[in-house]
């Protein structure tokens, strides 16, 4: 399934690299956000709410905070406005991230 959701042809992409999401390598491209790379790779759950419900990309522009994940050990990173970088470690987050004092 990997790569099927990416736009092909007329779009010029930057260099390809990988990020690691919950221990699994995911393809990303220079200039792409973490959220874009995840959605293109079929990942739709970014975190879990207080009731355990899955949350994912919603607004895509940094307003709703639904796309928060732990990135390189830092909780509550808004993945829709954070560019992917080679070797990033991204983890699905649960509401414990909020308990650490980050919002």
C-alpha positions in Angstrom: 0.0 0.0 0.0 3.0 2.3 0.5 3.2 5.1 -2.0 -0.3 4.6 -3.4 -1.7 7.8 -1.9 1.1 10.0 -3.2 0.6 12.3 -6.1 2.7 11.2 -9.1 3.9 12.8 -12.2 3.7 16.6 -12.3 4.7 17.2 -8.7 8.4 17.7 -8.2 9.5 16.2 -4.8 12.5 16.8 -2.7 14.9 14.1 -1.7 13.4 10.9 -0.2 14.3 9.7 3.3 12.8 7.7 6.1 11.3 8.5 9.5 10.5 5.9 12.1 6.9 5.7 13.3 6.2 3.3 16.2 9.3 1.4 15.2 8.3 1.1 11.6 10.2 3.0 8.8 8.0 5.4 6.8 8.9 7.2 3.6 9.0 11.0 3.6 10.2 13.7 1.3 12.1 16.9 1.9 9.7 19.7 2.6 6.9 17.4 3.7 5.2 17.5 7.1 5.2 14.5 9.4 1.4 14.3 9.0 1.6 14.3 5.2 4.1 11.5 5.3 2.0 9.5 7.7 -1.3 9.9 5.8 0.5 9.0 2.5 1.8 5.8 4.1 -1.7 4.8 5.4 -1.3 5.9 9.0 -4.5 7.5 10.3 -4.2 7.3 14.1 -1.8 9.8 15.6 -2.8 9.7 19.2 -5.5 8.4 21.6 -8.0 10.7 23.5 -8.7 10.4 27.2 -11.5 7.8 26.4 -9.1 5.7 24.3 -10.6 6.9 21.0 -8.2 7.2 18.0 -7.4 10.8 16.9 -5.7 11.8 13.7 -5.3 14.6 11.2 -8.3 16.9 11.2 -7.6 20.6 10.2 -4.2 20.1 8.7 -3.1 23.7 9.5 -2.2 23.8 13.2 -5.5 25.0 14.8 -7.2 21.9 16.2 -4.2 20.0 17.9 -5.6 16.6 16.9 -2.4 15.6 15.1 -0.2 15.7 18.2 2.4 13.0 18.5 5.6 12.4 20.4 8.6 13.3 18.2 12.1 12.6 19.2 10.9 12.2 22.8 9.0 15.5 22.9 5.2 15.0 23.5 2.5 17.1 21.9 4.3 18.0 18.7 1.8 19.2 16.0 2.7 17.0 13.1 0.7 18.9 10.5 3.0 21.9 10.9 6.3 20.2 11.7 8.5 19.2 8.7 9.7 15.6 8.6 13.5 15.2 9.0 15.6 12.2 8.2 15.7 9.7 11.1 13.0 11.3 13.2 11.5 9.0 15.8 7.7 9.5 15.9 5.4 7.7 18.4 1.6 7.5 18.7 0.7 9.4 21.8 -2.0 9.0 24.5 -3.2 11.6 26.8 -0.3 11.0 29.2 1.6 13.6 27.1 -0.6 16.3 28.6 0.2 15.2 32.1 3.9 16.0 31.5 2.9 19.7 31.4 3.2 20.2 27.6 0.3 21.5 25.6 
